[in-house]
Amino acid sequence: MAQFTGRLQGPSLEPSTVLIDISDGRFRVSAGRMQIGSWPIDKISTERTSIYRFDIDIDGDLFEFSPEDPSAFSDAVGAVVDLTESKGRFGLKARIERAANG
């Protein structure tokens, strides 16, 4: 079981502090004592958009999440990093190219 606290916001959701629980093949979101929702983990798509932020697509609804522990959250959800931009995110593309040509 993995739990992550952070700020979640979306088009119709004000920024809120939430707890995301990832266990038993489920992705659960709660705020305080209120359960916001629970989805199968395979219905969740997560992309790391910066060092501290993630875009989370839950059945077509897009949210931005800023966890307190970005590295552990990234590992838990299997977040992808899009390296196709010419500049690359976090400078990773340039470092990978330097290492490959090195």
Phi and psi in radians as a Rosetta constraint file:
Dihedral C 1 N 2 CA 2 C 2 CIRCULARHARMONIC -2.225 0.35
Dihedral N 2 CA 2 C 2 N 3 CIRCULARHARMONIC 2.336 0.35
Dihedral C 2 N 3 CA 3 C 3 CIRCULARHARMONIC -2.192 0.35
Dihedral N 3 CA 3 C 3 N 4 CIRCULARHARMONIC 2.424 0.35
Dihedral C 3 N 4 CA 4 C 4 CIRCULARHARMONIC -2.371 0.35
Dihedral N 4 CA 4 C 4 N 5 CIRCULARHARMONIC 2.225 0.35
Dihedral C 4 N 5 CA 5 C 5 CIRCULARHARMONIC -1.731 0.35
Dihedral N 5 CA 5 C 5 N 6 CIRCULARHARMONIC 2.495 0.35
Dihedral C 5 N 6 CA 6 C 6 CIRCULARHARMONIC -3.138 0.35
Dihedral N 6 CA 6 C 6 N 7 CIRCULARHARMONIC -3.023 0.35
Dihedral C 6 N 7 CA 7 C 7 CIRCULARHARMONIC -1.754 0.35
Dihedral N 7 CA 7 C 7 N 8 CIRCULARHARMONIC 2.237 0.35
Dihedral C 7 N 8 CA 8 C 8 CIRCULARHARMONIC -2.066 0.35
Dihedral N 8 CA 8 C 8 N 9 CIRCULARHARMONIC 2.354 0.35
Dihedral C 8 N 9 CA 9 C 9 CIRCULARHARMONIC -2.535 0.35
Dihedral N 9 CA 9 C 9 N 10 CIRCULARHARMONIC 2.734 0.35
Dihedral C 9 N 10 CA 10 C 10 CIRCULARHARMONIC -2.711 0.35
Dihedral N 10 CA 10 C 10 N 11 CIRCULARHARMONIC 3.139 0.35
Dihedral C 10 N 11 CA 11 C 11 CIRCULARHARMONIC -1.002 0.35
Dihedral N 11 CA 11 C 11 N 12 CIRCULARHARMONIC -0.632 0.35
Dihedral C 11 N 12 CA 12 C 12 CIRCULARHARMONIC -2.037 0.35
Dihedral N 12 CA 12 C 12 N 13 CIRCULARHARMONIC 0.386 0.35
Dihedral C 12 N 13 CA 13 C 13 CIRCULARHARMONIC -2.310 0.35
Dihedral N 13 CA 13 C 13 N 14 CIRCULARHARMONIC 2.076 0.35
Dihedral C 13 N 14 CA 14 C 14 CIRCULARHARMONIC -1.130 0.35
Dihedral N 14 CA 14 C 14 N 15 CIRCULARHARMONIC 2.649 0.35
Dihedral C 14 N 15 CA 15 C 15 CIRCULARHARMONIC -0.946 0.35
Dihedral N 15 CA 15 C 15 N 16 CIRCULARHARMONIC 2.224 0.35
Dihedral C 15 N 16 CA 16 C 16 CIRCULARHARMONIC -2.372 0.35
Dihedral N 16 CA 16 C 16 N 17 CIRCULARHARMONIC 2.544 0.35
Dihedral C 16 N 17 CA 17 C 17 CIRCULARHARMONIC -1.418 0.35
Dihedral N 17 CA 17 C 17 N 18 CIRCULARHARMONIC 2.191 0.35
Dihedral C 17 N 18 CA 18 C 18 CIRCULARHARMONIC -2.291 0.35
Dihedral N 18 CA 18 C 18 N 19 CIRCULARHARMONIC 2.899 0.35
Dihedral C 18 N 19 CA 19 C 19 CIRCULARHARMONIC -2.036 0.35
Dihedral N 19 CA 19 C 19 N 20 CIRCULARHARMONIC 2.154 0.35
Dihedral C 19 N 20 CA 20 C 20 CIRCULARHARMONIC -1.836 0.35
Dihedral N 20 CA 20 C 20 N 21 CIRCULARHARMONIC 2.192 0.35
Dihedral C 20 N 21 CA 21 C 21 CIRCULARHARMONIC -1.969 0.35
Dihedral N 21 CA 21 C 21 N 22 CIRCULARHARMONIC 2.161 0.35
Dihedral C 21 N 22 CA 22 C 22 CIRCULARHARMONIC -2.040 0.35
Dihedral N 22 CA 22 C 22 N 23 CIRCULARHARMONIC 1.889 0.35
Dihedral C 22 N 23 CA 23 C 23 CIRCULARHARMONIC -2.839 0.35
Dihedral N 23 CA 23 C 23 N 24 CIRCULARHARMONIC 2.733 0.35
Dihedral C 23 N 24 CA 24 C 24 CIRCULARHARMONIC 0.921 0.35
Dihedral N 24 CA 24 C 24 N 25 CIRCULARHARMONIC 0.614 0.35
Dihedral C 24 N 25 CA 25 C 25 CIRCULARHARMONIC 1.260 0.35
Dihedral N 25 CA 25 C 25 N 26 CIRCULARHARMONIC 0.281 0.35
Dihedral C 25 N 26 CA 26 C 26 CIRCULARHARMONIC -2.121 0.35
Dihedral N 26 CA 26 C 26 N 27 CIRCULARHARMONIC 2.663 0.35
Dihedral C 26 N 27 CA 27 C 27 CIRCULARHARMONIC -2.078 0.35
Dihedral N 27 CA 27 C 27 N 28 CIRCULARHARMONIC 1.861 0.35
Dihedral C 27 N 28 CA 28 C 28 CIRCULARHARMONIC -1.976 0.35
Dihedral N 28 CA 28 C 28 N 29 CIRCULARHARMONIC 2.414 0.35
Dihedral C 28 N 29 CA 29 C 29 CIRCULARHARMONIC -2.140 0.35
Dihedral N 29 CA 29 C 29 N 30 CIRCULARHARMONIC 2.284 0.35
Dihedral C 29 N 30 CA 30 C 30 CIRCULARHARMONIC -2.411 0.35
Dihedral N 30 CA 30 C 30 N 31 CIRCULARHARMONIC 2.682 0.35
Dihedral C 30 N 31 CA 31 C 31 CIRCULARHARMONIC -2.224 0.35
Dihedral N 31 CA 31 C 31 N 32 CIRCULARHARMONIC 1.928 0.35
Dihedral C 31 N 32 CA 32 C 32 CIRCULARHARMONIC 1.114 0.35
Dihedral N 32 CA 32 C 32 N 33 CIRCULARHARMONIC -2.225 0.35
Dihedral C 32 N 33 CA 33 C 33 CIRCULARHARMONIC -1.599 0.35
Dihedral N 33 CA 33 C 33 N 34 CIRCULARHARMONIC -0.064 0.35
Dihedral C 33 N 34 CA 34 C 34 CIRCULARHARMONIC -1.595 0.35
Dihedral N 34 CA 34 C 34 N 35 CIRCULARHARMONIC 2.153 0.35
Dihedral C 34 N 35 CA 35 C 35 CIRCULARHARMONIC -1.389 0.35
Dihedral N 35 CA 35 C 35 N 36 CIRCULARHARMONIC 2.078 0.35
Dihedral C 35 N 36 CA 36 C 36 CIRCULARHARMONIC -1.463 0.35
Dihedral N 36 CA 36 C 36 N 37 CIRCULARHARMONIC -0.729 0.35
Dihedral C 36 N 37 CA 37 C 37 CIRCULARHARMONIC 3.134 0.35
Dihedral N 37 CA 37 C 37 N 38 CIRCULARHARMONIC 2.895 0.35
Dihedral C 37 N 38 CA 38 C 38 CIRCULARHARMONIC -2.503 0.35
Dihedral N 38 CA 38 C 38 N 39 CIRCULARHARMONIC 2.265 0.35
Dihedral C 38 N 39 CA 39 C 39 CIRCULARHARMONIC -2.359 0.35
Dihedral N 39 CA 39 C 39 N 40 CIRCULARHARMONIC 2.682 0.35
Dihedral C 39 N 40 CA 40 C 40 CIRCULARHARMONIC -1.099 0.35
Dihedral N 40 CA 40 C 40 N 41 CIRCULARHARMONIC 2.422 0.35
Dihedral C 40 N 41 CA 41 C 41 CIRCULARHARMONIC -1.040 0.35
Dihedral N 41 CA 41 C 41 N 42 CIRCULARHARMONIC -0.486 0.35
Dihedral C 41 N 42 CA 42 C 42 CIRCULARHARMONIC -1.315 0.35
Dihedral N 42 CA 42 C 42 N 43 CIRCULARHARMONIC -0.096 0.35
Dihedral C 42 N 43 CA 43 C 43 CIRCULARHARMONIC -1.648 0.35
Dihedral N 43 CA 43 C 43 N 44 CIRCULARHARMONIC 0.015 0.35
Dihedral C 43 N 44 CA 44 C 44 CIRCULARHARMONIC -1.869 0.35
Dihedral N 44 CA 44 C 44 N 45 CIRCULARHARMONIC 2.273 0.35
Dihedral C 44 N 45 CA 45 C 45 CIRCULARHARMONIC -2.091 0.35
Dihedral N 45 CA 45 C 45 N 46 CIRCULARHARMONIC 2.234 0.35
Dihedral C 45 N 46 CA 46 C 46 CIRCULARHARMONIC -2.218 0.35
Dihedral N 46 CA 46 C 46 N 47 CIRCULARHARMONIC 2.282 0.35
Dihedral C 46 N 47 CA 47 C 47 CIRCULARHARMONIC -2.172 0.35
Dihedral N 47 CA 47 C 47 N 48 CIRCULARHARMONIC 2.322 0.35
Dihedral C 47 N 48 CA 48 C 48 CIRCULARHARMONIC -1.420 0.35
Dihedral N 48 CA 48 C 48 N 49 CIRCULARHARMONIC 2.074 0.35
Dihedral C 48 N 49 CA 49 C 49 CIRCULARHARMONIC -1.777 0.35
Dihedral N 49 CA 49 C 49 N 50 CIRCULARHARMONIC -0.280 0.35
Dihedral C 49 N 50 CA 50 C 50 CIRCULARHARMONIC -2.753 0.35
Dihedral N 50 CA 50 C 50 N 51 CIRCULARHARMONIC -3.084 0.35
Dihedral C 50 N 51 CA 51 C 51 CIRCULARHARMONIC -1.083 0.35
Dihedral N 51 CA 51 C 51 N 52 CIRCULARHARMONIC -0.587 0.35
Dihedral C 51 N 52 CA 52 C 52 CIRCULARHARMONIC -1.942 0.35
Dihedral N 52 CA 52 C 52 N 53 CIRCULARHARMONIC -0.115 0.35
Dihedral C 52 N 53 CA 53 C 53 CIRCULARHARMONIC -2.177 0.35
Dihedral N 53 CA 53 C 53 N 54 CIRCULARHARMONIC 2.636 0.35
Dihedral C 53 N 54 CA 54 C 54 CIRCULARHARMONIC -2.334 0.35
Dihedral N 54 CA 54 C 54 N 55 CIRCULARHARMONIC 2.481 0.35
Dihedral C 54 N 55 CA 55 C 55 CIRCULARHARMONIC -1.648 0.35
Dihedral N 55 CA 55 C 55 N 56 CIRCULARHARMONIC 2.252 0.35
Dihedral C 55 N 56 CA 56 C 56 CIRCULARHARMONIC -2.066 0.35
Dihedral N 56 CA 56 C 56 N 57 CIRCULARHARMONIC 2.123 0.35
Dihedral C 56 N 57 CA 57 C 57 CIRCULARHARMONIC -1.781 0.35
Dihedral N 57 CA 57 C 57 N 58 CIRCULARHARMONIC 1.990 0.35
Dihedral C 57 N 58 CA 58 C 58 CIRCULARHARMONIC -1.971 0.35
Dihedral N 58 CA 58 C 58 N 59 CIRCULARHARMONIC 1.774 0.35
Dihedral C 58 N 59 CA 59 C 59 CIRCULARHARMONIC 0.881 0.35
Dihedral N 59 CA 59 C 59 N 60 CIRCULARHARMONIC 0.739 0.35
Dihedral C 59 N 60 CA 60 C 60 CIRCULARHARMONIC 1.598 0.35
Dihedral N 60 CA 60 C 60 N 61 CIRCULARHARMONIC -0.154 0.35
Dihedral C 60 N 61 CA 61 C 61 CIRCULARHARMONIC -1.671 0.35
Dihedral N 61 CA 61 C 61 N 62 CIRCULARHARMONIC 2.198 0.35
Dihedral C 61 N 62 CA 62 C 62 CIRCULARHARMONIC -1.737 0.35
Dihedral N 62 CA 62 C 62 N 63 CIRCULARHARMONIC 2.272 0.35
Dihedral C 62 N 63 CA 63 C 63 CIRCULARHARMONIC -2.254 0.35
Dihedral N 63 CA 63 C 63 N 64 CIRCULARHARMONIC 2.736 0.35
Dihedral C 63 N 64 CA 64 C 64 CIRCULARHARMONIC -1.970 0.35
Dihedral N 64 CA 64 C 64 N 65 CIRCULARHARMONIC 2.276 0.35
Dihedral C 64 N 65 CA 65 C 65 CIRCULARHARMONIC -2.178 0.35
Dihedral N 65 CA 65 C 65 N 66 CIRCULARHARMONIC 2.307 0.35
Dihedral C 65 N 66 CA 66 C 66 CIRCULARHARMONIC -2.081 0.35
Dihedral N 66 CA 66 C 66 N 67 CIRCULARHARMONIC 1.631 0.35
Dihedral C 66 N 67 CA 67 C 67 CIRCULARHARMONIC -1.352 0.35
Dihedral N 67 CA 67 C 67 N 68 CIRCULARHARMONIC 2.746 0.35
Dihedral C 67 N 68 CA 68 C 68 CIRCULARHARMONIC -1.212 0.35
Dihedral N 68 CA 68 C 68 N 69 CIRCULARHARMONIC -0.484 0.35
Dihedral C 68 N 69 CA 69 C 69 CIRCULARHARMONIC -2.177 0.35
Dihedral N 69 CA 69 C 69 N 70 CIRCULARHARMONIC 1.422 0.35
Dihedral C 69 N 70 CA 70 C 70 CIRCULARHARMONIC -1.040 0.35
Dihedral N 70 CA 70 C 70 N 71 CIRCULARHARMONIC -0.671 0.35
Dihedral C 70 N 71 CA 71 C 71 CIRCULARHARMONIC -1.150 0.35
Dihedral N 71 CA 71 C 71 N 72 CIRCULARHARMONIC -0.801 0.35
Dihedral C 71 N 72 CA 72 C 72 CIRCULARHARMONIC -1.154 0.35
Dihedral N 72 CA 72 C 72 N 73 CIRCULARHARMONIC -0.684 0.35
Dihedral C 72 N 73 CA 73 C 73 CIRCULARHARMONIC -1.107 0.35
Dihedral N 73 CA 73 C 73 N 74 CIRCULARHARMONIC -0.777 0.35
Dihedral C 73 N 74 CA 74 C 74 CIRCULARHARMONIC -1.000 0.35
Dihedral N 74 CA 74 C 74 N 75 CIRCULARHARMONIC -0.780 0.35
Dihedral C 74 N 75 CA 75 C 75 CIRCULARHARMONIC -1.130 0.35
Dihedral N 75 CA 75 C 75 N 76 CIRCULARHARMONIC -0.726 0.35
Dihedral C 75 N 76 CA 76 C 76 CIRCULARHARMONIC -1.157 0.35
Dihedral N 76 CA 76 C 76 N 77 CIRCULARHARMONIC -0.647 0.35
Dihedral C 76 N 77 CA 77 C 77 CIRCULARHARMONIC -1.704 0.35
Dihedral N 77 CA 77 C 77 N 78 CIRCULARHARMONIC -0.121 0.35
Dihedral C 77 N 78 CA 78 C 78 CIRCULARHARMONIC 1.164 0.35
Dihedral N 78 CA 78 C 78 N 79 CIRCULARHARMONIC 0.721 0.35
Dihedral C 78 N 79 CA 79 C 79 CIRCULARHARMONIC -1.066 0.35
Dihedral N 79 CA 79 C 79 N 80 CIRCULARHARMONIC 2.492 0.35
Dihedral C 79 N 80 CA 80 C 80 CIRCULARHARMONIC -1.710 0.35
Dihedral N 80 CA 80 C 80 N 81 CIRCULARHARMONIC 2.690 0.35
Dihedral C 80 N 81 CA 81 C 81 CIRCULARHARMONIC -2.109 0.35
Dihedral N 81 CA 81 C 81 N 82 CIRCULARHARMONIC 2.113 0.35
Dihedral C 81 N 82 CA 82 C 82 CIRCULARHARMONIC -1.388 0.35
Dihedral N 82 CA 82 C 82 N 83 CIRCULARHARMONIC 1.927 0.35
Dihedral C 82 N 83 CA 83 C 83 CIRCULARHARMONIC -1.732 0.35
Dihedral N 83 CA 83 C 83 N 84 CIRCULARHARMONIC 0.230 0.35
Dihedral C 83 N 84 CA 84 C 84 CIRCULARHARMONIC -1.398 0.35
Dihedral N 84 CA 84 C 84 N 85 CIRCULARHARMONIC -0.242 0.35
Dihedral C 84 N 85 CA 85 C 85 CIRCULARHARMONIC -1.119 0.35
Dihedral N 85 CA 85 C 85 N 86 CIRCULARHARMONIC 2.578 0.35
Dihedral C 85 N 86 CA 86 C 86 CIRCULARHARMONIC -1.092 0.35
Dihedral N 86 CA 86 C 86 N 87 CIRCULARHARMONIC -0.625 0.35
Dihedral C 86 N 87 CA 87 C 87 CIRCULARHARMONIC -1.473 0.35
Dihedral N 87 CA 87 C 87 N 88 CIRCULARHARMONIC -0.550 0.35
Dihedral C 87 N 88 CA 88 C 88 CIRCULARHARMONIC 1.441 0.35
Dihedral N 88 CA 88 C 88 N 89 CIRCULARHARMONIC 2.640 0.35
Dihedral C 88 N 89 CA 89 C 89 CIRCULARHARMONIC -1.497 0.35
Dihedral N 89 CA 89 C 89 N 90 CIRCULARHARMONIC 2.371 0.35
Dihedral C 89 N 90 CA 90 C 90 CIRCULARHARMONIC 1.072 0.35
Dihedral N 90 CA 90 C 90 N 91 CIRCULARHARMONIC 0.203 0.35
Dihedral C 90 N 91 CA 91 C 91 CIRCULARHARMONIC 1.293 0.35
Dihedral N 91 CA 91 C 91 N 92 CIRCULARHARMONIC 0.205 0.35
Dihedral C 91 N 92 CA 92 C 92 CIRCULARHARMONIC -1.136 0.35
Dihedral N 92 CA 92 C 92 N 93 CIRCULARHARMONIC -0.716 0.35
Dihedral C 92 N 93 CA 93 C 93 CIRCULARHARMONIC -1.043 0.35
Dihedral N 93 CA 93 C 93 N 94 CIRCULARHARMONIC -0.813 0.35
Dihedral C 93 N 94 CA 94 C 94 CIRCULARHARMONIC -1.090 0.35
Dihedral N 94 CA 94 C 94 N 95 CIRCULARHARMONIC -0.737 0.35
Dihedral C 94 N 95 CA 95 C 95 CIRCULARHARMONIC -1.138 0.35
Dihedral N 95 CA 95 C 95 N 96 CIRCULARHARMONIC -0.682 0.35
Dihedral C 95 N 96 CA 96 C 96 CIRCULARHARMONIC -1.138 0.35
Dihedral N 96 CA 96 C 96 N 97 CIRCULARHARMONIC -0.766 0.35
Dihedral C 96 N 97 CA 97 C 97 CIRCULARHARMONIC -1.126 0.35
Dihedral N 97 CA 97 C 97 N 98 CIRCULARHARMONIC -0.714 0.35
Dihedral C 97 N 98 CA 98 C 98 CIRCULARHARMONIC -1.091 0.35
Dihedral N 98 CA 98 C 98 N 99 CIRCULARHARMONIC -0.728 0.35
Dihedral C 98 N 99 CA 99 C 99 CIRCULARHARMONIC -1.156 0.35
Dihedral N 99 CA 99 C 99 N 100 CIRCULARHARMONIC -0.697 0.35
Dihedral C 99 N 100 CA 100 C 100 CIRCULARHARMONIC -1.218 0.35
Dihedral N 100 CA 100 C 100 N 101 CIRCULARHARMONIC -0.602 0.35
Dihedral C 100 N 101 CA 101 C 101 CIRCULARHARMONIC -1.637 0.35
Dihedral N 101 CA 101 C 101 N 102 CIRCULARHARMONIC -0.083 0.35
